[in-house]
């Protein structure tokens, strides 16, 4: 049984555009992301919950018949159940796109469908837009979490509008979407281009963003200090890694990420306990401290926090730390860091359990 039966995904990859230059790696990138989604040690989705929408290799003689087009995305949303007159109660939606795109506004991305052209057919019916889709999911509250990964350019074409879903939701939330959390990763900054990198021994390139994303969701070193692949750990890994993948000046791009509430972490997967060597740490605090004690990992990501008061040697804060990492303990009062960090490292050389006092 799949690990996350209440997660869904719409994965779009377009290489063959009827009147724009063809791409060569978007379809393969979409397939790779779909494979990660279906893996039990990846996204953990059932196969039937992943809708893969790809451009076919041959182009039709009529450019207007090129596929995929916007109504196919509407059909995918309908299959999930967005037209029902009730809340889905689903946990998460992944929305992945690889293809041509543009940036009409700083907070929007137009994802071009296969029948788009420049400059006559860019507007709404020939693209789907990040901003209207985010608004749609916030209004419907169909999912608790929505993950957008957009591997496309954001050329500043301000004259074109972006299109939203063409379906009328059967259910709209009562709270204006305030309970919906979304996490957005865009391949390039507003007005900039995204690139595909040639791959050795193959004629098919890969999107620089997609390569960094998949590494950040799979490599053990990219996980946080609890062995989790999270939105924060992915953000940290991708922003550093993408500069190395695109080290050629012709491939330089800067991803843009929207992570609204890092304190409420989105967890993609966790490395199995059996594959991690851990040390049990028993953390106590000197009596003069109140506020919070915060544990950060070697990526400077906050992974746990707890009230400092009452953490004695008889009643310690009990956490499990991965041996090949280092950690930092800091004290916070009213949201302000008020201490130098206490560094915990060389955990392969300490006793288990490891007793430490913050003072």
Long-range contacts (C-beta under 8 A, 24 or more apart in sequence): 2-40, 2-44, 2-45, 2-46, 2-49, 3-40, 3-44, 4-43, 4-44, 4-45, 4-91, 4-92, 5-46, 5-49, 6-89, 6-90, 6-91, 6-92, 7-43, 7-44, 7-45, 7-49, 7-90, 7-91, 7-92, 7-93, 7-94, 8-45, 8-49, 8-50, 8-51, 8-80, 8-90, 8-92, 8-93, 8-94, 8-143, 9-34, 9-37, 9-43, 9-45, 9-49, 9-50, 9-51, 9-93, 9-94, 9-95, 9-96, 10-51, 10-53, 10-73, 10-76, 10-77, 10-80, 10-93, 10-94, 10-95, 10-96, 11-37, 11-50, 11-51, 11-52, 11-53, 11-94, 11-96, 12-53, 12-54, 12-68, 12-73, 12-96, 12-97, 12-98, 12-99, 12-111, 13-52, 13-53, 13-54, 13-55, 13-97, 13-98, 13-99, 14-54, 14-55, 14-68, 14-98, 14-99, 14-100, 14-112, 14-113, 14-114, 15-55, 15-57, 15-99, 16-55, 16-56, 16-57, 16-58, 16-59, 16-66, 16-114, 17-55, 17-66, 17-99, 17-100, 17-112, 17-114, 17-116, 18-59, 18-60, 18-63, 18-64, 18-65, 18-66, 18-114, 18-115, 18-116, 18-117, 19-63, 19-116, 19-117, 19-118, 19-121, 20-100, 20-112, 20-116, 20-117, 20-118, 23-98, 23-99, 23-100, 23-196, 24-196, 24-203, 24-204, 24-205, 25-98, 25-196, 25-204, 25-205, 25-206, 25-207, 26-55, 26-98, 26-99, 26-151, 26-196, 26-207, 27-54, 27-55, 27-98, 28-204, 28-206, 29-98, 29-151, 29-206, 29-207, 29-210, 30-54, 30-96, 30-98, 32-206, 32-210, 32-214, 33-96, 33-149, 33-210, 33-213, 33-214, 34-96, 36-214, 36-217, 36-218, 37-94, 41-269, 41-272, 42-217, 42-218, 42-268, 42-269, 43-94, 43-268, 43-269, 44-269, 45-94, 51-76, 51-79, 51-80, 55-99, 55-114, 63-115, 63-117, 64-115, 65-115, 66-113, 66-114, 66-115, 67-114, 67-115, 68-113, 68-114, 69-113, 69-114, 69-115, 69-126, 70-113, 70-125, 70-126, 70-127, 70-128, 70-163, 70-166, 71-166, 73-128, 73-165, 74-165, 74-166, 74-167, 77-165, 77-167, 78-167, 80-142, 81-142, 82-140, 82-142, 82-165, 82-167, 82-169, 82-170, 83-167, 83-168, 83-169, 83-170, 84-170, 84-171, 85-170, 85-171, 86-170, 86-171, 87-141, 87-142, 87-171, 87-173, 88-142, 88-143, 88-171, 90-142, 90-143, 90-144, 91-143, 91-144, 91-145, 92-143, 92-144, 92-145, 92-146, 92-147, 93-137, 93-142, 93-143, 93-145, 93-146, 93-147, 94-147, 94-149, 95-133, 95-146, 95-147, 95-148, 95-149, 96-149, 96-150, 96-151, 97-128, 97-149, 97-150, 97-151, 97-152, 98-151, 98-152, 98-207, 98-210, 99-152, 100-152, 100-153, 101-127, 101-150, 101-152, 101-153, 101-154, 101-155, 101-194, 102-127, 102-153, 102-154, 102-155, 102-156, 102-157, 102-160, 103-153, 103-154, 103-155, 103-156, 103-157, 103-190, 103-191, 104-129, 104-156, 104-157, 104-158, 104-159, 104-160, 104-161, 104-162, 105-131, 105-158, 105-190, 106-190, 107-131, 108-162, 109-150, 109-152, 109-154, 109-162, 109-186, 110-157, 110-160, 110-162, 111-150, 111-152, 112-152, 119-157, 119-159, 122-157, 122-160, 123-160, 123-161, 123-163, 124-161, 124-162, 124-163, 124-164, 125-163, 126-163, 127-160, 127-162, 127-163, 128-162, 128-163, 128-164, 128-165, 129-161, 129-162, 129-163, 129-164, 130-162, 130-184, 130-186, 131-162, 132-162, 132-163, 132-164, 132-165, 133-164, 133-165, 134-182, 134-184, 135-164, 135-177, 136-164, 136-165, 136-169, 137-177, 137-180, 137-182, 138-173, 138-176, 138-177, 138-180, 138-182, 139-169, 139-172, 139-173, 139-176, 139-177, 140-169, 140-171, 140-172, 140-173, 140-177, 141-171, 141-172, 141-173, 141-175, 141-177, 141-179, 141-180, 142-169, 142-171, 143-180, 144-179, 144-180, 144-181, 145-180, 145-181, 145-182, 145-183, 145-266, 146-180, 146-181, 146-182, 146-183, 147-182, 147-183, 147-266, 148-182, 148-183, 148-184, 148-185, 148-186, 149-185, 149-209, 149-210, 149-213, 150-184, 150-185, 150-186, 150-187, 151-187, 151-194, 151-207, 151-209, 151-210, 152-187, 152-188, 152-194, 153-187, 153-188, 153-192, 153-193, 153-194, 154-186, 154-187, 154-188, 154-189, 154-190, 154-191, 154-192, 154-193, 154-194, 155-191, 155-193, 156-190, 156-191, 181-260, 181-261, 181-264, 181-266, 182-258, 182-260, 183-231, 183-257, 183-258, 183-259, 183-260, 183-266, 184-257, 184-258, 185-209, 185-213, 185-234, 185-235, 185-238, 185-255, 185-256, 185-257, 186-255, 186-256, 186-257, 187-253, 187-255, 188-253, 188-254, 188-255, 188-256, 189-253, 189-254, 189-255, 189-256, 190-256, 192-253, 192-254, 193-253, 194-253, 195-246, 195-250, 195-251, 195-253, 197-245, 197-246, 197-248, 197-251, 208-242, 208-245, 208-246, 208-251, 208-253, 209-238, 209-242, 209-253, 209-255, 211-245, 212-237, 212-238, 212-241, 212-242, 212-245, 212-255, 213-238, 215-241, 216-241, 217-268, 217-269, 220-271, 220-275, 223-270, 223-271, 224-297, 224-299, 224-301, 224-303, 225-295, 225-296, 225-297, 225-298, 225-299, 225-301, 225-303, 225-321, 225-322, 225-325, 225-327, 226-270, 226-297, 226-303, 226-304, 226-320, 226-322, 227-270, 227-271, 227-273, 227-276, 227-322, 228-265, 228-267, 228-268, 228-269, 228-270, 228-271, 228-303, 229-267, 229-268, 229-269, 229-270, 229-271, 230-265, 230-266, 230-267, 230-268, 230-301, 231-259, 231-262, 231-265, 231-266, 231-268, 232-259, 232-262, 232-265, 232-301, 232-302, 233-299, 233-301, 234-268, 235-259, 236-299, 236-300, 236-301, 237-299, 262-302, 263-302, 276-322, 277-322, 277-323, 277-324, 277-348, 278-320, 278-321, 278-322, 278-323, 279-320, 279-321, 279-323, 279-347, 279-350, 279-352, 279-353, 279-354, 280-318, 280-319, 280-320, 280-352, 280-353, 280-354, 281-318, 281-319, 281-320, 281-321, 281-344, 281-353, 281-354, 281-355, 281-356, 282-313, 282-316, 282-317, 282-318, 282-353, 282-354, 282-355, 282-356, 283-311, 283-316, 283-317, 283-318, 283-319, 283-329, 283-356, 283-357, 283-358, 284-311, 284-312, 284-313, 284-316, 284-317, 284-355, 284-356, 284-357, 284-358, 285-309, 285-311, 285-312, 285-317, 285-357, 285-358, 285-359, 286-357, 286-358, 286-359, 289-331, 289-358, 290-333, 291-331, 291-332, 291-333, 291-334, 291-338, 292-331, 292-332, 292-333, 293-317, 293-329, 293-330, 293-331, 293-332, 293-358, 294-329, 294-330, 294-331, 294-332, 294-337, 295-319, 295-327, 295-328, 295-329, 296-327, 296-328, 296-329, 296-330, 296-341, 297-325, 297-327, 298-325, 298-326, 298-327, 300-328, 305-332, 308-358, 313-355, 313-357, 316-355, 321-347, 321-354, 322-347, 323-347, 323-348, 324-348, 329-356, 329-358, 331-358
